[in-house]
Structures are given as structure tokens and as C-alpha cells.
Amino acid sequence: MKGLHKQSSLLSALTKHNIVARDIVDKISADFIQQKKPFIRFLVEDKSINPEKIATTLSHSFGYPLIDLANFDTSLVPEGIRNEKLVRKHNALPLFLRGKVLFVAMSDPTNLDALEEIQFNTGFSTELVLANEKSLATCIEKILEEDSDALDISDMDTEELAGIDVQEDRQEEDNSASGDKEDAPIVVYINKILLDAIRKGASDLHFEPYEKSYRIRFRIDGILTEVARPPVSLSSRMAARLKVMSKLDIAERRVPQDGRIKLALSKKKSIDFRVSTLPTMWGEKIVMRILDSSSAMLGIDMLGYAPAQKQIYMDALAQPQGMILVTGPTGSGKTVSLYTGLNILNTDERNISTAEDPVEINLEGINQVQINTKAGLTFPSALRSFLRQDPDIVMVGEIRDLETAEIAIKAAQTGHLVLSTLHTNSAAETLTRLLNMGVPSYNVASSVSIIIAQRLARRLCIQCKTEEKIPNNELLEQGFLSEQLKDITLYKPVGCDLCTGGYKGRVGIYEVIKISETTANLIMTGSNSLDIAAQCQREGYNNLRQSGLEKAALGVTSLEEINRVTNA
């Protein structure tokens, strides 16, 4: 109610000065209730209202001074009292100190809770100054990025890094005392590459040797981008360095190897890398996946589920037994979806065990088992052990064979909540895949609670996205419904200093279906995936394509991106 009151006062001021038409106020209010974002940002993003006009009008109406952040000197922002969590939570940026008064820029003059929290955390009295939403967002991203770039790599904790020794450039000149003068530049170079990948938000790093060249690529927002071409003569030395860091056998170059690096950036922040080597014609290709445990702490609201989809998932997590299956290709975010669910379930009252290959994210309070096939520790053997250890919740990294599937289903039928993944293209195909493995249809129908199929699409940069005009007949061909065309604004990427090709970050596209009695009957009678998918449509569940089009209609991503990640 408090949020609605604030929204009403803002709308009243904007309609009074004809910034917002009175006849669409009710629609704006209804749309806003469904959104989980600040109201001013909602107006700027979804209603194409000029942010400068909004800021000027609110400045006059509420009596706060207006500041132009486009020309603001960010070096004035006090470093000691910047708190990224508070800045992002309240969309509020401390600008400068005058005596004991801290001036804070915000786009919403009604958000006085932000001022109180910042005052409590900093110990300074606070004064509000208004800024337009787009300039404020740009300034916040620039300053927080500068904070990230200011990371002092010489202070990293290196005890767990198997010899990694991050050094400053000036230290390269004086390595004779260590007896490692030749390799010191390689050490520095690789550590800077790793830090650069973390800062840019990469998910994977590729070190690729060829006959006459060597390239390094980052996967950022799902797309591979070349970032460096070091001399090909350094190929073997770079591979050896990465293998030493990963505790691998540097003398073995004929077979693939898997390892792990734990990079401690500070006492509170560490990043894990999963490392895979592969012998190629011209050397060893090394791929490193960045495993950031903070991704599991984002919370379900940050993943991109529609409200109805989120409710289905939460209801399934609240059940004492049953099976939750997450499906999609490699890199579609299945692990984050599962770990987000586990994080919700992770309480002192529950015994949670997971069998994974490999363990990607470490979570305190969860018993995580790393599968080791060579030693005889397989998914089936781990699951059998779990069932002898009084579990409440079991997570299986992937159902790969009939034996694993049968044990997991048995656990779901005997009072345990089971979470797992499969590699299929849709929710309906997941059910037929289990049947094709040899699992009896009555076991599938009685044990599976919900299925989540997912993809990851790149988010449009809110600073530079621009409206895209597409004829209605083409939109209908793309899959939009005629009722959606009445009030739809699509956007396309442009590109600016704060994004990569017009995109920044990713959002989940989901198909979430609950197994109904009718769907269970179809499974029991051996129906194919097309029949099951048709029944899910009749029950009102969006498939991946429909969910993607909804994200495009909300301005979260572009139609081009939805066509890339779903079937057009």
C-alpha cells in the first residue's frame, strides 16, 4: 500500500503538468503492479516518457533541486561511503559531502526510505537532489565499473591458487631473485586475463592454439568475443601455466584433463574456475568456466520467471515429495535455476544432498558429492547412499541413464523431493525422453511434479535501446497474438559505452508446466511429445517461444534475440 501511495503522488504530479495523459493513468497503474522495478524506471523504460521532463516536473512539484549528471565529475563521489548494494537497491547515488551533509542523487523524490538507510549506514545527514533516470543509471554504472577496475590485484589471497602469484607490472623487472624471470610475464598476463574476464562478466574463457596464431575469447552474455591474440610462440607456456594453476599434470599433453582454480579476490570474495584441456592439432585448447557462487544468491525474482511460472516453481519446492526437472541445452542456466531452488530450501530443518559432475557452486549447509566414475562413485551409487542417510531433498546433477532415472524416481515416490536436469529441447520432450530411456510410464506420471524448460536471452541495454517499428502482419507471423498488438512497443539494440552491442546481461526465457491429471493420462497411454505439448497449450502454459515474445513485448530484449534463442 505504501508503494501504491508513492506511485499515486508521482502520477498526480506528472498528470497535473501533462507529462502523462490522464486517460491512461489507470492502465499505467495496472501495468506497474505487475512489474518489480522502481516506478520512475518503469515509466522511462516502458512508456517512452522523456526522463528529462519527468525530472524537471518532479523537481518543481516536490521542491528538490535538479542536477545534471551528464556533466558531473565522478571523481567527486566519495569512495569511502559508496555501498554497491545500497546504490542498486535504492537507485540512489551519494554524490558529494559538504561538511557533515551527504548529497544523494535519486530519480524518485518519494523514496525517503533510501535517504534514511544511507544516513544510517554512513553516519552523515542526507539531502536529496533529483536527477533524470537515464543519466542517473549511466552515472551509477560508470562509477561502479570504476570501483571494479580499481581492484588491487596485488592484495589477492593466493594460498589456494596452486602457485598463482599476481603481480604488478613494475614487479616484472625484478624477478631475478626468484629465479623465474622468464615465466613472470606469463604469470602476470594470465592473471590479468582472468581478472578482465571477471570484470566483464564473462561466463567462459577460451584459449585456442592454431598453426600460425593463438587467440583468447570470452563468452559474454552467451556470445563469444575475441579479446586477445598473444604470440603463438607462447602457446605451450600459457597452457603449462594454466595447468599448474589447475593442479593438472603438465607433462601429459595427449589426453584431456579436468581441473579447478579457486581465485580469492579478497577475504570475502572468491571466484571458482572449472578448467578443461583438450589436445588439438597445434597444442592444447583450454576452456575455463567461471563459477560465481553469488549467482545462486540472486533470488528467484531476478531470474526472469513470469509471476505465474514463479508460483508454480515455488509451490513445487514447498511439496514434501515429487520430482522437479529442469531442461535445456548447455549454457541455458539450468544450474542457476536449480541452485536458486536449493538456496530457498536450505534451512536448518532440512537434510539436502546433491550428486554433481562437476560440483559447480559451493553452498554452505548442503552436502555436495563430486562424482568420480574412475573410483566407482557414480550417480546411481551416490543416490543409493543418499537414501540411507535420511535425506529430505536430493539433487541429481543430470539424469543420464535408466539406472539413475529409476533411483531418482523411486526417491521421489518415497517421500523425498528430487531436483534434476536433462538435456532436451522442451518440457514435453523431457517426458518422452524418460519413457525412451525405459522408465515405466506409470512411474513418470506419478513422480514428476513440474518441468522447467529454459533458455537465456541477452537483455537490451536500457541506456541505448531504441524503438523498432515492425508491421503488424509481420508481428502476427512471428507469433504475437492480435490482442497483444494494441499496446506493444518493441525495441532494438544500438550499442554504447556501457554495453556490448546493445545488450547487457541476460534474462531467462521459461516454459514451466505442472503435470495435470490429463497430462498424466497422456503419459500413461504412451502419447508423443506433440500430443503432450498440445495439451499444455490447452491448459494455458506458455511454451518457450511465447514466453520469449512476452519478454520482447515488455522491452526486456529484442525480437531478433528471441529469434536467435527460440524457434521462429
Salt bridges, closest charged atoms under 4 A:
ASP31 OD2 - LYS27 NZ 2.76
ASP31 OD2 - LYS47 NZ 3.15
GLU45 OE1 - LYS37 NZ 2.97
ASP46 OD2 - LYS37 NZ 3.95
GLU84 OE2 - ARG88 NE 3.15
ASP113 OD2 - LYS2 NZ 3.19
ASP113 OD2 - LYS6 NZ 3.77
GLU117 OE1 - LYS89 NZ 3.20
GLU117 OE1 - HIS90 NE2 2.73
GLU133 OE2 - ARG41 NE 3.43
GLU141 OE2 - ARG88 NH1 2.94
GLU141 OE1 - LYS504 NZ 3.05
ASP147 OD1 - ARG82 NH2 2.48
ASP169 OD1 - LYS192 NZ 2.28
ASP183 OD1 - ARG237 NE 3.55
ASP196 OD2 - LYS200 NZ 3.42
ASP204 OD2 - ARG289 NE 2.98
GLU208 OE1 - ARG215 NE 2.63
GLU208 OE2 - ARG217 NH2 2.78
GLU208 OE2 - LYS285 NZ 3.29
GLU226 OE2 - ARG229 NE 2.83
GLU252 OE1 - ARG254 NH2 3.16
ASP272 OD2 - ARG260 NH2 3.52
ASP272 OD1 - LYS262 NZ 3.63
GLU284 OE1 - LYS243 NZ 2.99
ASP292 OD1 - LYS269 NZ 3.48
ASP301 OD1 - LYS310 NZ 2.68
ASP357 OD2 - ARG400 NH1 3.45
GLU360 OE2 - ARG274 NH1 2.68
GLU398 OE1 - ARG400 NE 3.24
GLU398 OE2 - HIS423 ND1 3.00
GLU403 OE2 - ARG384 NH2 2.42
GLU467 OE2 - LYS469 NZ 2.81
ASP487 OD2 - LYS27 NZ 2.72
GLU561 OE1 - ARG458 NH2 2.91
GLU561 OE2 - ARG564 NH2 2.68
